[in-house]
Amino acid sequence: MRTFIAIELPKEIKDSLSRLQEQLKATHADVKWVAPENIHLTLKFLGEIDDKKLEKIVKIIFDTAREKSKFQLRISSLGAFPKIDFPRIIWVGVDIGDKETRGIAEELEQNLAKIGIPKEDRPFSSHITIGRIRSSLNRERLVQDLKNKAELGGQNLDFYATSITLFKSTLTPKGPIYEILKETNLKKPE
């Protein structure tokens, strides 16, 4: 089964990001927008895993979560990979909470490597993907809009990360369907 580990976002944050997507849709760029209910902060994409590894992965998530406290996250910027002038992936970035998110992702990465899950080639970046560019149609308009909204109009979107979630991802012609396999609360007392 295809899986990933993520921080789930509260509904009000997903709603705010959905409104941002709607604003960007006005550029009529050829973008595959992430369905609002699927927006999340990926900590580690696992890919295809078998049932034998599933138990080990759940234990690694549990062991990581019990050593961490809930923490604040702030979404404060809009950007693109590989860079804003040539976007392929549209994302919103995290400033407050980046250190904590990075620490969790790195701990998961190290421990998952011990059970044969390949490490990422790129360093971890705390971001939330909201769209993927499909073609260059109206790209210039999109780039201009991304630059104009780069600071999200001074709007900061704050929330608390309270758990780490293992998701199953089923690909369909209409887009992926995500199912929670296991959600583990961040448990360390504050």
Backbone as CSV, one residue per row, in Angstrom:
resi,resn,N_x,N_y,N_z,CA_x,CA_y,CA_z,C_x,C_y,C_z
1,MET,0.839,-1.172,0.000,0.000,0.000,0.000,0.889,1.242,0.000
2,ARG,0.402,2.316,-0.632,1.139,3.580,-0.762,0.857,4.429,0.479
3,THR,1.917,4.898,1.139,1.728,5.577,2.418,2.644,6.792,2.577
4,PHE,2.264,7.646,3.525,3.111,8.773,3.916,2.778,9.160,5.352
5,ILE,3.702,9.895,5.971,3.531,10.378,7.339,3.395,11.895,7.268
6,ALA,2.428,12.441,8.010,2.168,13.881,7.902,1.636,14.460,9.203
7,ILE,1.630,15.787,9.231,0.913,16.536,10.259,-0.391,16.977,9.616
8,GLU,-1.485,16.560,10.208,-2.817,16.932,9.716,-3.084,18.385,10.094
9,LEU,-3.798,19.093,9.233,-4.118,20.498,9.483,-5.556,20.631,9.967
10,PRO,-5.812,21.598,10.851,-7.193,21.842,11.282,-8.049,22.322,10.107
11,LYS,-9.334,22.088,10.197,-10.263,22.455,9.128,-10.185,23.935,8.779
12,GLU,-10.073,24.806,9.785,-10.047,26.246,9.495,-8.802,26.647,8.700
13,ILE,-7.689,25.951,8.898,-6.478,26.223,8.113,-6.680,25.720,6.685
14,LYS,-7.251,24.521,6.545,-7.542,24.004,5.202,-8.491,24.938,4.459
15,ASP,-9.480,25.472,5.164,-10.425,26.411,4.540,-9.709,27.675,4.071
16,SER,-8.795,28.200,4.879,-8.031,29.392,4.493,-7.163,29.111,3.274
17,LEU,-6.540,27.945,3.236,-5.701,27.590,2.090,-6.549,27.352,0.847
18,SER,-7.747,26.844,1.022,-8.674,26.674,-0.100,-9.040,28.037,-0.693
19,ARG,-9.244,29.031,0.166,-9.538,30.392,-0.323,-8.344,30.959,-1.093
20,LEU,-7.133,30.676,-0.625,-5.932,31.102,-1.337,-5.868,30.435,-2.710
21,GLN,-6.169,29.142,-2.770,-6.204,28.439,-4.056,-7.197,29.104,-5.005
22,GLU,-8.362,29.460,-4.491,-9.387,30.108,-5.325,-8.864,31.416,-5.908
23,GLN,-8.135,32.190,-5.116,-7.552,33.435,-5.621,-6.553,33.151,-6.745
24,LEU,-5.732,32.128,-6.566,-4.720,31.794,-7.573,-5.343,31.197,-8.834
25,LYS,-6.496,30.567,-8.697,-7.185,30.002,-9.867,-7.580,31.085,-10.859
26,ALA,-7.702,32.328,-10.398,-8.080,33.440,-11.278,-7.035,33.685,-12.367
27,THR,-5.831,33.136,-12.214,-4.793,33.285,-13.243,-5.054,32.373,-14.437
28,HIS,-5.926,31.394,-14.275,-6.244,30.393,-15.298,-5.009,29.599,-15.731
29,ALA,-4.052,29.467,-14.819,-2.879,28.635,-15.083,-3.296,27.168,-15.010
30,ASP,-2.513,26.326,-15.673,-2.806,24.893,-15.715,-2.202,24.225,-14.480
31,VAL,-2.968,24.250,-13.404,-2.507,23.738,-12.117,-3.465,22.659,-11.639
32,LYS,-2.906,21.568,-11.136,-3.694,20.543,-10.450,-3.657,20.923,-8.971
33,TRP,-4.777,21.463,-8.488,-4.846,21.927,-7.106,-5.098,20.757,-6.166
34,VAL,-4.433,20.765,-5.029,-4.658,19.742,-4.009,-6.054,19.974,-3.433
35,ALA,-6.856,18.921,-3.387,-8.199,19.032,-2.806,-8.061,19.505,-1.359
36,PRO,-8.881,20.481,-0.946,-8.739,21.028,0.413,-8.704,19.967,1.512
37,GLU,-9.509,18.933,1.378,-9.524,17.896,2.421,-8.221,17.092,2.457
38,ASN,-7.413,17.175,1.388,-6.157,16.429,1.317,-4.934,17.259,1.692
39,ILE,-5.114,18.530,2.002,-3.971,19.385,2.329,-3.395,18.968,3.686
40,HIS,-2.070,18.807,3.727,-1.372,18.351,4.931,0.090,18.783,4.845
41,LEU,0.832,18.601,5.914,2.264,18.864,5.921,2.972,17.512,5.965
42,THR,3.566,17.121,4.848,4.226,15.823,4.760,5.526,15.827,5.552
43,LEU,5.682,14.823,6.392,6.929,14.623,7.122,7.824,13.624,6.399
44,LYS,7.204,12.604,5.792,7.973,11.584,5.076,7.051,10.818,4.142
45,PHE,7.397,10.790,2.855,6.689,9.945,1.901,7.346,8.574,1.952
46,LEU,6.554,7.551,2.197,7.089,6.196,2.341,6.986,5.390,1.057
47,GLY,6.032,5.716,0.213,5.811,4.933,-0.992,5.097,3.638,-0.658
48,GLU,5.353,2.630,-1.475,4.713,1.325,-1.281,5.368,0.585,-0.119
49,ILE,4.553,0.183,0.848,5.068,-0.615,1.963,4.214,-1.871,2.107
50,ASP,4.825,-2.912,2.647,4.056,-4.139,2.875,3.577,-4.177,4.323
51,ASP,2.656,-5.082,4.584,2.054,-5.179,5.917,3.080,-5.496,7.005
52,LYS,4.144,-6.217,6.642,5.161,-6.566,7.636,5.874,-5.318,8.162
53,LYS,6.100,-4.350,7.282,6.776,-3.115,7.706,5.831,-2.168,8.427
54,LEU,4.545,-2.325,8.195,3.567,-1.400,8.764,3.685,-1.320,10.287
55,GLU,3.782,-2.460,10.956,3.887,-2.474,12.423,5.135,-1.746,12.896
56,LYS,6.243,-1.942,12.190,7.497,-1.277,12.559,7.388,0.232,12.361
57,ILE,6.737,0.640,11.283,6.554,2.069,11.004,5.692,2.709,12.089
58,VAL,4.609,2.044,12.451,3.724,2.563,13.503,4.498,2.711,14.816
59,LYS,5.353,1.757,15.138,6.152,1.839,16.369,7.120,3.014,16.309
60,ILE,7.744,3.231,15.167,8.672,4.363,15.019,7.928,5.682,15.203
61,ILE,6.743,5.785,14.615,5.937,7.004,14.779,5.578,7.193,16.255
62,PHE,5.145,6.120,16.910,4.779,6.192,18.333,5.971,6.635,19.176
63,ASP,7.129,6.010,18.948,8.321,6.341,19.731,8.747,7.793,19.515
64,THR,8.608,8.278,18.293,8.945,9.675,17.995,7.955,10.612,18.676
65,ALA,6.676,10.319,18.558,5.627,11.199,19.090,5.670,11.296,20.611
66,ARG,5.983,10.206,21.287,5.937,10.241,22.760,7.058,11.090,23.350
67,GLU,8.054,11.422,22.534,9.162,12.263,22.998,8.981,13.733,22.627
68,LYS,7.873,14.069,21.993,7.653,15.435,21.505,6.406,16.044,22.130
69,SER,6.467,17.354,22.327,5.301,18.107,22.807,4.570,18.693,21.615
70,LYS,3.291,19.000,21.814,2.585,19.729,20.762,3.300,21.066,20.584
71,PHE,3.220,21.627,19.382,3.923,22.877,19.120,3.149,23.715,18.116
72,GLN,3.421,25.013,18.176,2.746,25.954,17.288,3.411,25.956,15.920
73,LEU,2.577,26.070,14.897,3.040,26.245,13.521,2.415,27.516,12.977
74,ARG,3.175,28.229,12.164,2.635,29.406,11.490,2.963,29.317,10.007
75,ILE,1.911,29.368,9.198,2.057,29.442,7.747,2.116,30.925,7.413
76,SER,3.217,31.350,6.772,3.380,32.789,6.594,3.839,33.212,5.206
77,SER,4.095,32.260,4.315,4.590,32.654,2.997,4.082,31.702,1.925
78,LEU,4.145,32.188,0.702,3.731,31.428,-0.472,4.941,31.324,-1.381
79,GLY,5.196,30.156,-1.923,6.359,29.993,-2.786,6.163,28.866,-3.770
80,ALA,7.266,28.504,-4.437,7.205,27.449,-5.444,8.553,26.743,-5.535
81,PHE,8.507,25.476,-5.857,9.709,24.697,-6.179,9.747,24.516,-7.685
82,PRO,10.862,24.474,-8.378,12.180,24.682,-7.797,12.449,26.134,-7.414
83,LYS,11.813,27.092,-8.113,11.873,28.492,-7.685,10.658,29.222,-8.231
84,ILE,10.377,30.370,-7.648,9.119,31.057,-7.938,8.992,31.479,-9.405
85,ASP,10.114,31.767,-10.078,10.047,32.176,-11.487,9.780,31.002,-12.429
86,PHE,10.045,29.797,-11.982,9.804,28.589,-12.786,9.108,27.539,-11.919
87,PRO,7.864,27.818,-11.547,7.189,26.939,-10.576,6.787,25.586,-11.158
88,ARG,6.968,24.555,-10.359,6.437,23.220,-10.658,5.481,22.804,-9.544
89,ILE,5.837,23.179,-8.315,5.036,22.890,-7.123,4.751,24.218,-6.422
90,ILE,3.490,24.473,-6.095,3.114,25.673,-5.342,2.911,25.258,-3.887
91,TRP,3.517,26.021,-2.975,3.457,25.650,-1.566,3.277,26.867,-0.677
92,VAL,2.865,26.604,0.547,2.904,27.611,1.600,3.944,27.142,2.613
93,GLY,4.693,28.116,3.139,5.799,27.781,4.019,5.501,28.035,5.479
94,VAL,6.258,27.348,6.301,6.133,27.430,7.754,7.334,28.207,8.283
95,ASP,7.090,29.210,9.140,8.221,29.841,9.811,8.250,29.404,11.278
96,ILE,7.277,29.822,12.078,7.218,29.335,13.461,6.859,27.847,13.418
97,GLY,7.643,27.035,14.111,7.421,25.592,14.112,8.299,24.848,13.123
98,ASP,9.067,25.576,12.324,9.936,24.927,11.339,10.978,24.045,12.023
99,LYS,11.593,24.555,13.082,12.630,23.792,13.785,12.057,22.486,14.339
100,GLU,10.893,22.568,14.970,10.265,21.370,15.545,9.858,20.379,14.452
101,THR,9.280,20.901,13.378,8.859,20.038,12.270,10.062,19.335,11.654
102,ARG,11.111,20.109,11.430,12.345,19.556,10.857,12.924,18.473,11.782
103,GLY,12.899,18.720,13.095,13.419,17.739,14.046,12.655,16.424,13.997
104,ILE,11.330,16.510,13.930,10.508,15.298,13.838,10.792,14.571,12.528
105,ALA,10.837,15.315,11.426,11.076,14.699,10.115,12.440,14.012,10.075
106,GLU,13.450,14.657,10.637,14.793,14.068,10.631,14.860,12.823,11.506
107,GLU,14.188,12.852,12.651,14.169,11.670,13.521,13.458,10.504,12.828
108,LEU,12.325,10.791,12.203,11.620,9.746,11.450,12.507,9.197,10.340
109,GLU,13.149,10.093,9.602,14.022,9.697,8.487,15.112,8.732,8.952
110,GLN,15.786,9.079,10.055,16.868,8.240,10.578,16.354,6.871,11.016
111,ASN,15.261,6.856,11.759,14.746,5.589,12.288,14.102,4.727,11.212
112,LEU,13.458,5.342,10.238,12.863,4.566,9.142,13.939,3.959,8.251
113,ALA,15.077,4.628,8.119,16.182,4.083,7.318,16.677,2.767,7.916
114,LYS,16.577,2.643,9.233,17.029,1.422,9.915,16.180,0.206,9.558
115,ILE,14.957,0.440,9.063,14.107,-0.696,8.664,13.976,-0.785,7.136
116,GLY,14.873,-0.079,6.442,14.925,-0.220,4.987,14.127,0.782,4.171
117,ILE,13.601,1.823,4.805,12.901,2.869,4.048,13.973,3.831,3.531
118,PRO,14.079,4.008,2.211,15.145,4.862,1.666,15.054,6.306,2.161
119,LYS,16.227,6.897,2.383,16.289,8.304,2.778,16.006,9.184,1.567
120,GLU,15.536,10.398,1.846,15.280,11.375,0.788,16.605,11.890,0.230
121,ASP,16.603,12.220,-1.055,17.788,12.813,-1.674,17.940,14.276,-1.275
122,ARG,16.807,14.942,-1.063,16.813,16.377,-0.741,16.646,16.572,0.763
123,PRO,17.193,17.688,1.275,16.947,17.987,2.690,15.473,18.314,2.911
124,PHE,14.987,18.045,4.100,13.590,18.301,4.435,13.309,19.796,4.420
125,SER,12.136,20.160,3.904,11.678,21.549,3.878,10.253,21.579,4.427
126,SER,10.030,22.376,5.482,8.692,22.481,6.083,7.793,23.283,5.152
127,HIS,6.945,22.594,4.433,6.036,23.270,3.499,4.777,22.436,3.327
128,ILE,3.758,23.076,2.780,2.483,22.417,2.513,2.167,22.637,1.041
129,THR,2.159,21.564,0.269,1.869,21.671,-1.164,0.388,21.969,-1.361
130,ILE,0.107,22.998,-2.192,-1.294,23.325,-2.495,-1.613,23.162,-3.979
131,GLY,-0.584,22.970,-4.833,-0.850,22.780,-6.256,0.388,22.321,-7.004
132,ARG,0.148,21.663,-8.157,1.230,21.189,-9.021,0.973,21.700,-10.440
133,ILE,1.973,22.335,-11.027,1.849,22.903,-12.369,1.857,21.769,-13.393
134,ARG,0.874,21.793,-14.304,0.791,20.756,-15.339,1.402,21.202,-16.662
135,SER,1.312,22.494,-16.985,1.878,23.001,-18.243,2.205,24.478,-18.072
136,SER,2.757,25.085,-19.114,3.161,26.497,-19.034,2.014,27.469,-19.318
137,LEU,0.812,26.962,-19.527,-0.338,27.821,-19.811,-0.515,28.876,-18.709
138,ASN,-0.465,30.149,-19.104,-0.644,31.287,-18.183,0.336,31.285,-17.004
139,ARG,1.484,30.674,-17.208,2.480,30.601,-16.133,2.919,31.994,-15.681
140,GLU,3.094,32.930,-16.645,3.557,34.276,-16.282,2.564,34.957,-15.336
141,ARG,1.282,34.810,-15.626,0.258,35.397,-14.746,0.321,34.763,-13.359
142,LEU,0.498,33.455,-13.336,0.588,32.750,-12.057,1.809,33.228,-11.268
143,VAL,2.967,33.314,-11.934,4.194,33.750,-11.263,3.998,35.136,-10.658
144,GLN,3.382,36.036,-11.420,3.139,37.388,-10.906,2.236,37.349,-9.671
145,ASP,1.202,36.537,-9.741,0.284,36.417,-8.600,0.989,35.800,-7.386
146,LEU,1.835,34.800,-7.629,2.595,34.190,-6.530,3.491,35.234,-5.862
147,LYS,4.151,36.049,-6.677,5.030,37.084,-6.120,4.227,38.127,-5.346
148,ASN,3.073,38.502,-5.874,2.237,39.503,-5.203,1.683,38.997,-3.875
149,LYS,1.461,37.700,-3.792,0.873,37.114,-2.584,1.915,36.414,-1.711
150,ALA,3.196,36.617,-2.012,4.265,35.863,-1.343,4.204,35.951,0.178
151,GLU,3.779,37.073,0.693,3.690,37.217,2.154,2.271,36.977,2.655
152,LEU,1.418,36.430,1.815,0.028,36.113,2.164,-0.727,37.341,2.673
153,GLY,-0.367,38.509,2.117,-1.058,39.740,2.498,-0.916,40.065,3.976
154,GLY,0.203,39.649,4.562,0.414,39.898,5.988,-0.374,38.966,6.889
155,GLN,-1.139,38.070,6.287,-1.973,37.134,7.055,-1.114,35.959,7.508
156,ASN,-1.139,35.673,8.786,-0.460,34.496,9.308,-1.510,33.480,9.724
157,LEU,-1.264,32.251,9.379,-2.187,31.173,9.715,-1.526,30.311,10.786
158,ASP,-2.001,30.425,12.020,-1.411,29.719,13.151,-2.274,28.538,13.577
159,PHE,-1.601,27.463,13.977,-2.293,26.305,14.539,-1.283,25.497,15.342
160,TYR,-1.769,24.485,16.041,-0.894,23.617,16.814,-0.828,22.238,16.176
161,ALA,0.401,21.722,16.085,0.595,20.326,15.703,0.420,19.524,16.980
162,THR,-0.534,18.615,16.971,-0.822,17.826,18.173,-0.616,16.330,17.956
163,SER,-0.379,15.929,16.695,-0.235,14.499,16.412,0.558,14.287,15.128
164,ILE,0.982,13.051,14.955,1.628,12.594,13.722,0.722,11.511,13.151
165,THR,0.451,11.595,11.845,-0.519,10.691,11.227,0.117,9.894,10.096
166,LEU,-0.164,8.601,10.080,0.221,7.724,8.978,-0.984,7.594,8.066
167,PHE,-0.804,7.968,6.801,-1.880,7.923,5.819,-1.629,6.851,4.768
168,LYS,-2.711,6.265,4.308,-2.706,5.427,3.111,-3.205,6.315,1.979
169,SER,-2.554,6.242,0.823,-2.938,7.038,-0.337,-3.323,6.101,-1.474
170,THR,-4.575,6.195,-1.899,-5.052,5.393,-3.026,-5.226,6.321,-4.216
171,LEU,-4.489,6.051,-5.287,-4.570,6.891,-6.478,-5.777,6.494,-7.312
172,THR,-6.554,7.509,-7.721,-7.720,7.290,-8.578,-7.660,8.301,-9.719
173,PRO,-8.431,8.089,-10.797,-8.440,9.064,-11.894,-8.876,10.465,-11.448
174,LYS,-9.659,10.557,-10.392,-10.125,11.862,-9.904,-9.174,12.475,-8.879
175,GLY,-8.102,11.791,-8.567,-7.145,12.281,-7.582,-6.989,11.291,-6.450
176,PRO,-6.000,11.526,-5.579,-5.756,10.580,-4.494,-6.842,10.636,-3.421
177,ILE,-7.046,9.495,-2.801,-7.937,9.400,-1.641,-7.054,9.019,-0.462
178,TYR,-7.097,9.831,0.600,-6.282,9.583,1.776,-7.130,8.976,2.878
179,GLU,-6.547,7.976,3.522,-7.215,7.303,4.638,-6.242,7.256,5.807
180,ILE,-6.702,7.650,6.973,-5.853,7.595,8.165,-5.699,6.139,8.590
181,LEU,-4.438,5.685,8.663,-4.158,4.341,9.165,-3.895,4.382,10.669
182,LYS,-3.177,5.420,11.107,-2.848,5.539,12.530,-2.507,6.992,12.837
183,GLU,-3.124,7.513,13.877,-2.807,8.861,14.346,-2.270,8.738,15.762
184,THR,-1.108,9.336,16.005,-0.456,9.243,17.304,-0.248,10.638,17.865
185,ASN,-0.785,10.889,19.052,-0.650,12.204,19.681,0.784,12.462,20.108
186,LEU,1.191,13.727,20.000,2.458,14.153,20.578,2.252,14.126,22.085
187,LYS,3.100,13.379,22.803,2.764,13.007,24.176,3.612,13.615,25.270
188,LYS,4.768,14.121,24.946,5.647,14.599,26.012,4.964,15.726,26.783
189,PRO,4.976,15.658,28.127,4.360,16.737,28.905,5.103,18.048,28.676
190,GLU,4.354,19.139,28.772,4.970,20.455,28.534,5.563,21.022,29.792
